[in-house]
Structures are given as structure tokens and as C-alpha cells.
Amino acid sequence: MPRPEIVDGESYSGDACHFKSPLALQAAFDFYVQALKKNNWRETRRPIVTGDRRYTEFKKGRIEVGVNVFSDAVGSRIILSYENETKEPVVPPLPPVEGQPAGGMVAAQEPTLAAVPKTTVDVSANRGAASIVIDSTTSTFKHVAAYRTKADGDTKTRLLFCEQAIPLQRMQALLAKNGDFEFDELFPTGYPGHLTLEVSDRIHFNFNDGGVAMSNSFEDPASDFKVEAGRARGAIKMAQPEEFFDDMYQISATVDAGVITPETTLDAVPAAAPIAARQAPFAGSELLLPEGCGNVRSEGTQYTKSTHAEVSLEPTAIAAFYRRELLAKGWKEATGATKAEPSKPLTLQFKQNAATMSVRIDGDQDLSTVDVLLLDDAKAKADGMLPEPGKGRIVLVNGDSREAVVMIGKQRYPLKAGLGTTNPKSALNYSVASGKYDLQVIAAGQAPKAETLNVAAGTTWGVMVLPGGDYLLNRLYGAAAE
């Protein structure tokens, strides 16, 4: 690990390194963020930023590093924590010696080992919950799984509590294949809040929720936890709150769950719960996405809103989610929706009053992409932004305090100062055929700026001169080009 040029009081405690630096709080934090990213470490959480503390985590392969920086009289106090989940390499047996063994003895034949039969485990009745209180904030997790990795043996049992339903079949497949798994392998498109307890002679925990992360251990809880006949049962509760840096925390949990291992196979799994909706990409909007989405990208205007996301669900399950959610909100599905076919996207169309929503779903049973487009036809029509059938629109606005000119082809369009900024109906508004248009934006005191605008049928584009003379091209209404 890199070090600032000057450090003082370096010491080690467990898997953590402590030292001080004359660098100020933010400078010391920036030093490590930049140095680790430069060496291909991946930041795995949103940093914690307070008046006197900075904290974040990085990962490379199965190695995790925590960077904890505090304000100090000399500049900053730094704690680097290190965790390596890499398994010990398996040493292969020595190769056989060629020819006869010494003394003419005949080498004994190794017995052929029969395949170990899988043990079935019932996880259909898994139940339990866990909560962690940090100062006055409580996080509660109501989905649970119990498991053991290949390295755990019979002395350690891991309990995963999560805010979302845990994909138990995926957990079993990862354990059977690799003997272990990373949390983001269970949820490849999101990172839901969770708490993991590793129960052995002491209890180690990892917590991550809402931008807050914590990893520590505790001993001697009030507990009747035990593992019998392949099930983990009981309660675990810290006897009293403990301190972690500047925070007080306390954990309690109950569990009754089948223990999944690399040698098990799932006999029964819980019935799939209805997919819940995550927070809307735009506050107050009907636009919605299923829980568990990741890589979300959204954009919008007052007439058009769109979002793109990835989610670990199959297309038919996503389609059922949108039909259930939107029909319950008064939307009606339009006829002509495409049918789900292998290797072909599924498209749904919905209407409500004077608004339309389209949902395009593409993927397989492991990963799907979702593209949702919401058009407010009533608002667009009222403001003159709705294109005529088979045509597009170009709307010219001047947000500068000086006059400007926009050239479309060879046609010159003068724009008064502030034109269209307070009332969209006062902007210059033209219905045009679909196609490419050569533009020049000429702001006061500046050289002309050339641009090409591709106007598709059913779209409205705004050309806005910005304060200071720059410009913006913005799709105000309609779908993005494929």
C-alpha cells in the first residue's frame, strides 16, 4: 500500500495499519483514492463524508481495503484495513515415479472414490430478521439465508440478512461451483442493504446500507443459536451496545433457515414474491423500475422522461411486474405488444388519459435490460410541442440577455433576448419533415457555431442559446434514436 511522503507513529492492530500524516483530512483522503484507482482498485461504496472523517472501501480480486481518515492535530489520522478472502492454494500430489518402485515392490492401487451424494436442504420455510442500530438509526433486514463456504467446515456458519429477496438458487450454484461467492455475484445489477454474521467462537459481521458500511466482531452475545439437522436456528443479540470509532452500535437477529453448502442441493425454495418497485427515477413521476435495478441512467424534460437499467430478472417476470403495477395505477395496455420470444426484445405499450408509456425489455433468465419511455402528450399539446403525425418539430429559444441568430440551412432566424424562456408558446416553433438539418448558432460577439440536428418523426428538438453565448440541443419530446 502506498504511503504519504511523511508519516508518523505507524503501528499495526490485527489487519489494520494506523499512522498519522501532516496532510489535511481531505488531502490525505484524496491521496489514497487517487493512488488506489491508479493501481486498478475498484471503489465499492459511496464514501462517508463528515466534518472530521472520510471513509471508503476498495476491492481488487478478493482483496478488500478500507480507507478511514480522521482529522488530527498534526493533520490527519489514517487507518488502512485489509481483508483477503483468497483461499489457500491446493498443493497437488507428487507425480508418480516412473518404472518399478525400489526393491521390486508393486505400488498399491489407489482406491476409486465414489461421488459424494448431495444432501438436500429445504429453504422454502426460511424465516428470520436482523437489525442493527447505529447511534439513533436502525436498519432492518427481513430476508435471510444460512450457508457455509468450502473453507468453513462445521465450525462456522454464515447468516445473510438482506433488504431484498435473496436468490437462493444462485447462491447454491455459486457455492457448488466455486466453494464461495462475493455479495455482488448474488446481486450483479444492484447492491441492496445487508448484514452478514459469521458465527463461530466469536461473531464477525459486515454491514452495508444507505451509504453506511461497518465491519467488526463481538463476543459473548445473548444467544441460543445452534445448527442441527442442516438448519440454523435461534437468536443472537449483543448484550450491550459497543463502540466502533465514533459510533455506538448494537445487533440483534433471529433465524430459522436451511444451511446451504457446496455439497447441498435445494429441495424446495420459497415461492417467488411479487417484484417490488424501487424509487422512481423522477420524483412524482409515474415512471418506475423494478427493485434490484442497477446501472440506471435517466433523462427527461417536462414532456418526455426516459430511463435505462439492468436487472437480474427474466423478461417475462419484468413484463408481469409492469402489467401489475401500471394496471393498478389506472394505465391500460395497448394492443399490439410484442410477444416474448428467445433473442427478441419484448415491448409493452400503455396509455392513461393523454399520456403514453412504452417498456422495452431485452435479456435472458440471468440479466435483462429495461428501457422505459413516458410521454406527456397532454402537456406537449398544450405548449405546442406535440409533433404532427409523421413529422418533427424544431423550437428556438434564446436564454441570453442579448439578441442571437440561428441559421437552419440558409434560412436566418433572429431571436430576441429571452425569447421563449418564460413561456414556451413564445418561442419560435416550426413543424418540419424528418431528416438532418444543418444549423449555425450565432451569439452576440461570437463566431458562428455549426451543428447537425437529426430530427426523427415524432420528436421535438429544442435549440437554446444559453447565457454567455453557448448553446444546447435538447430532445424535448419523443423517443431517442435507436
Salt bridges, closest charged atoms under 4 A:
GLU10 OE2 - ARG3 NH2 3.23
GLU43 OE1 - LYS37 NZ 3.47
GLU64 OE2 - LYS59 NZ 3.71
ASP72 OD1 - LYS20 NZ 3.52
ASP152 OD2 - ARG158 NE 2.79
ASP154 OD1 - ARG148 NH1 3.66
ASP180 OD2 - ARG62 NH2 3.34
ASP180 OD2 - LYS87 NZ 3.68
GLU182 OE1 - LYS59 NZ 2.02
GLU182 OE2 - ARG62 NH2 3.59
ASP184 OD2 - ARG42 NH2 3.40
GLU198 OE1 - LYS156 NZ 3.77
GLU198 OE2 - ARG158 NH1 3.19
GLU219 OE2 - ARG202 NH1 2.60
GLU228 OE1 - LYS226 NZ 3.94
ASP247 OD2 - ARG53 NH1 3.89
ASP256 OD2 - ARG127 NH2 3.17
ASP256 OD1 - ARG231 NE 2.98
ASP256 OD1 - ARG233 NE 3.40
GLU299 OE2 - ARG475 NH2 2.65
GLU325 OE2 - ARG324 NH2 3.09
GLU333 OE1 - ARG323 NE 2.95
GLU341 OE1 - LYS344 NZ 3.56
ASP371 OD1 - HIS308 ND1 2.79
ASP383 OD2 - LYS379 NZ 3.26
ASP400 OD2 - ARG402 NH2 3.29
ASP470 OD1 - LYS449 NZ 3.95
